């Protein structure tokens, strides 16, 4: 303000009013340009994230898109008007270099004090931006597994099968396992007794699987089921591995259906399941 006041010294009233008018006009132009620029940026953000367009990949989660759009709009708002504010201060004669230096020192101090918060927010932004998981996905993060109930910039809420809610700071998310892929595997082993015919057991199981597929008895089936063959010979018997693929979150239910079908099929054909056996040999004691 002192620079503006000094520039008015020695001028006539008309010249002073003209100088003030020029400054006010510069301020008005800066604010109008900032407003127009912000409007353009907001429309670009909405077009990229919120508008339905078959030519671009569909956004996996509406909540994620809205969160990202809101975050980017906020960042754009503060950035544009911060720059506009600096230009306004320069136009009225205030040296902004010292202000920027002071703001940099203050920001550095705040950053050191809130580095965990900053790390959580930055990590949360990239989790949302990359679409690593969404609300409703079954995921594993560290030693926690469950359904994602809420995702935000700072924390992720996961509810496990036991009902517990685990609140994980996004900065601590190092590795994510998402179980929501197409064609999740359902695989288990079935032991049959050593004395049974392995080829016959495989044949009757494949026949039962084919019949179940034709009748549509297996829900959410993507591929299989199929007997992979003998995968182990253990103390319980000869182990046959059963493989299938199911829709996400239904692989466990499909596994239960297949185990029931396998048990019923083997029983119907008189094929015994394997179980651990022990042979006890008794020797008569010699008379002392």
C-alpha positions in Angstrom: 0.0 0.0 0.0 2.9 2.4 0.7 4.1 1.9 -2.9 0.6 2.8 -4.2 0.4 5.8 -1.9 3.9 7.0 -2.9 2.9 6.7 -6.6 0.0 9.0 -5.9 2.1 11.7 -4.3 2.6 14.7 -6.4 -0.3 13.9 -8.8 -3.4 15.8 -9.3 -6.7 14.5 -8.1 -7.7 13.4 -11.6 -4.4 11.6 -12.1 -4.7 10.0 -8.7 -8.2 8.7 -9.5 -7.0 7.4 -12.8 -4.1 5.5 -11.1 -6.5 4.0 -8.6 -8.9 3.1 -11.3 -6.2 1.3 -13.2 -5.3 -0.7 -10.1 -8.9 -1.6 -9.5 -9.3 -2.6 -13.1 -6.3 -4.9 -12.9 -7.7 -6.5 -9.7 -11.1 -7.0 -11.4 -9.4 -8.5 -14.5 -7.3 -10.9 -12.3 -10.4 -12.0 -10.4 -12.5 -12.5 -13.5 -9.8 -14.5 -15.2 -9.3 -16.6 -12.1 -13.0 -17.3 -11.9 -13.2 -18.2 -15.6 -10.2 -20.5 -15.3 -11.6 -22.2 -12.2 -14.9 -22.8 -14.1 -13.0 -24.4 -17.0 -11.0 -26.6 -14.6 -14.2 -27.7 -12.8 -15.9 -28.6 -16.1 -12.9 -30.6 -17.2 -12.9 -32.5 -13.9 -16.6 -33.3 -14.1 -16.2 -34.4 -17.7 -13.3 -36.7 -16.8 -14.8 -38.2 -13.7 -18.5 -37.8 -13.5 -19.9 -37.7 -17.0 -21.0 -41.0 -18.6 -19.1 -41.4 -21.8 -18.9 -44.8 -23.6 -15.6 -43.7 -25.2 -13.7 -43.7 -21.9 -13.3 -46.5 -19.3 -16.2 -46.6 -16.9 -15.4 -45.4 -13.4 -15.5 -48.4 -11.1 -17.1 -46.7 -8.2 -19.4 -43.6 -8.1 -18.3 -42.7 -4.6 -14.7 -42.8 -5.6 -15.4 -40.6 -8.6 -17.3 -38.0 -6.5 -14.5 -38.0 -3.8 -11.8 -37.5 -6.4 -13.8 -34.8 -8.1 -14.4 -32.9 -4.9 -10.8 -33.2 -3.9 -9.5 -31.9 -7.3 -12.0 -29.1 -7.3 -10.8 -28.0 -3.8 -7.2 -28.2 -4.8 -7.9 -26.2 -8.0 -9.9 -23.6 -6.1 -7.2 -22.9 -3.5 -4.4 -23.0 -6.1 -6.1 -20.6 -8.6 -7.1 -18.1 -5.9 -3.8 -18.2 -4.2 -2.0 -17.3 -7.4 -4.7 -14.6 -8.0 -4.2 -13.2 -4.5 -0.5 -12.9 -5.0 -1.1 -11.1 -8.3 -3.5 -8.7 -6.6 -1.0 -7.9 -3.9 1.6 -7.3 -6.5 -0.7 -4.9 -8.4 -1.3 -2.8 -5.3 2.5 -2.6 -4.6 3.0 -5.2 -1.9 6.2 -7.3 -2.2 5.0 -10.9 -2.1 8.5 -12.4 -2.0 8.7 -12.0 1.8 5.2 -13.3 2.2 6.0 -16.4 0.2 9.2 -17.0 2.2 7.3 -16.8 5.5 4.6 -19.1 4.1 7.2 -21.6 3.0 8.8 -21.7 6.5 5.4 -22.0 8.1 4.4 -24.8 5.7 7.6 -26.6 6.4 7.0 -26.5 10.1 3.4 -27.7 9.7 4.6 -30.4 7.3 7.0 -31.8 9.9 4.4 -31.7 12.6 1.7 -33.4 10.5 3.8 -35.7 8.2 1.7 -38.8 9.1 -1.5 -37.0 8.2 0.0 -35.8 5.0 1.2 -39.3 4.2 -2.3 -40.7 4.9 -3.9 -38.1 2.6 -1.5 -38.6 -0.2 -1.7 -42.4 0.0 -5.5 -42.1 0.1 -5.6 -40.0 -3.0 -3.6 -42.5 -5.0 -5.7 -45.4 -3.6 -8.9 -43.7 -4.9 -7.3 -42.5 -8.1 -5.9 -45.9 -9.1 -9.0 -47.7 -8.0 -7.1 -50.3 -6.0 -10.4 -51.3 -4.2 -13.9 -49.9 -3.7 -16.7 -50.1 -1.2 -18.0 -53.7 -1.1 -14.8 -55.4 -2.2 -13.4 -58.2 -0.2 -9.7 -57.4 0.4 -6.7 -58.3 2.4 -4.5 -55.5 3.8 -1.7 -56.7 5.9 -3.1 -59.3 8.4 -6.6 -58.0 8.0 -9.2 -59.4 5.6 -12.8 -58.3 5.2 -15.3 -56.2 3.2 -14.5 -52.6 2.6 -17.2 -50.5 4.2 -15.7 -47.0 3.7 -12.8 -45.4 1.8 -11.6 -41.9 2.4 -8.5 -39.8 2.0 -7.2 -40.6 5.4 -8.6 -44.0 6.5 -10.1 -47.2 5.1 -12.7 -49.1 7.1 -12.8 -52.9 6.7 -15.3 -55.2 8.4 -14.1 -58.8 8.9 -16.3 -61.9 9.0 -16.4 -61.8 12.7 -18.1 -58.4 12.6 -15.1 -56.3 13.8 -14.4 -53.1 12.0 -10.7 -52.4 11.3 -9.8 -48.7 10.7 -6.6 -48.6 8.7 -4.7 -45.3 8.0 -4.0 -45.1 4.3 -0.4 -44.4 4.9 0.0 -47.9 6.4 -1.4 -49.6 3.3 1.6 -51.3 1.8 0.1 -54.2 -0.1 -3.5 -54.9 -1.0 -5.0 -58.3 -2.1 -8.3 -57.8 -3.8 -10.4 -61.0 -4.0 -13.0 -59.4 -6.4 -11.4 -60.6 -9.6 -13.5 -62.4 -12.2 -13.2 -66.2 -11.9 -12.1 -66.7 -8.3 -10.6 -70.2 -7.7 -12.4 -72.8 -5.6 -10.0 -75.7 -5.1 -9.7 -78.5 -2.6 -8.5 -82.1 -2.2 -10.5 -85.3 -1.6 -8.7 -88.4 -0.3 -9.9 -91.8 -1.5 -8.9 -95.1 0.0 -5.8 -96.8 -1.3 -7.7 -99.9 -2.4 -10.1 -97.9 -4.6 -9.7 -97.6 -8.4 -8.4 -94.1 -9.0 -9.4 -94.0 -12.7 -13.0 -95.1 -11.8 -13.2 -92.4 -9.1 -12.1 -89.7 -11.5 -14.6 -90.9 -14.1 -17.6 -90.9 -11.8 -16.7 -87.4 -10.5 -16.3 -86.0 -14.0 -19.7 -87.5 -14.9 -21.3 -85.9 -11.9 -19.7 -82.5 -12.6 -20.9 -82.6 -16.2 -24.5 -83.5 -15.1 -24.4 -80.6 -12.6 -23.3 -78.1 -15.2 -26.0 -79.2 -17.6 -28.7 -78.9 -14.9 -27.4 -75.6 -13.7 -27.1 -77.0 -10.1 -23.9 -75.1 -9.4 -24.5 -71.4 -8.7 -22.2 -68.6 -10.0 -20.0 -71.1 -11.8 -17.5 -69.5 -14.3 -15.4 -72.5 -15.3 -15.0 -76.2 -14.3 -15.4 -78.1 -12.1 -12.7 -80.5 -13.0 -10.6 -83.3 -11.4 -7.0 -82.3 -11.9 -5.8 -85.7 -11.0 -3.7 -87.3 -8.2 -1.8 -84.5 -6.4 -0.6 -86.3 -3.3 -0.4 -89.8 -1.7 -0.6 -89.3 2.0 -1.4 -91.3 5.1 -5.1 -90.8 4.6 -5.1 -92.1 1.0 -4.8 -91.0 -2.6 -5.7 -87.3 -2.8 -7.6 -86.0 -5.9 -7.7 -82.2 -6.4 -10.9 -80.6 -7.5 -10.8 -77.2 -9.3 -13.4 -74.7 -10.4 -13.8 -71.0 -10.9 -16.7 -68.9 -9.5 -17.9 -65.3 -9.5 -16.3 -63.0 -6.9 -17.4 -63.6 -3.3 -19.1 -66.9 -4.2 -16.0 -69.2 -4.4 -16.6 -70.4 -0.8 -20.3 -71.2 -1.5 -19.3 -73.1 -4.6 -16.6 -75.0 -2.7 -19.2 -76.2 -0.2 -21.5 -77.3 -3.0 -18.8 -79.2 -4.7 -17.7 -81.0 -1.5 -21.3 -82.1 -0.9 -21.6 -83.3 -4.5 -18.3 -85.2 -4.3 -19.3 -86.9 -1.1 -22.7 -87.9 -2.4 -21.2 -89.1 -5.7 -18.6 -91.3 -4.1 -21.1 -92.8 -1.7 -23.5 -93.6 -4.5 -20.8 -95.5 -6.4 -19.5 -97.3 -3.3 -16.1 -95.5 -3.4 -14.7 -95.1 0.1 -13.1 -92.0 1.3 -9.6 -92.3 2.7 -8.8 -91.9 6.3 -5.6 -92.3 8.4 -5.0 -95.9 9.4 -2.7 -97.6 11.9 -1.5 -101.2 12.0 -0.9 -102.5 15.4 1.2 -105.7 15.6 1.1 -107.7 18.9 3.7 -110.2 19.7 3.0 -112.8 22.4 5.2 -112.4 25.4 7.7 -115.1 26.0 7.3 -116.9 29.4 9.8 -115.7 31.9 
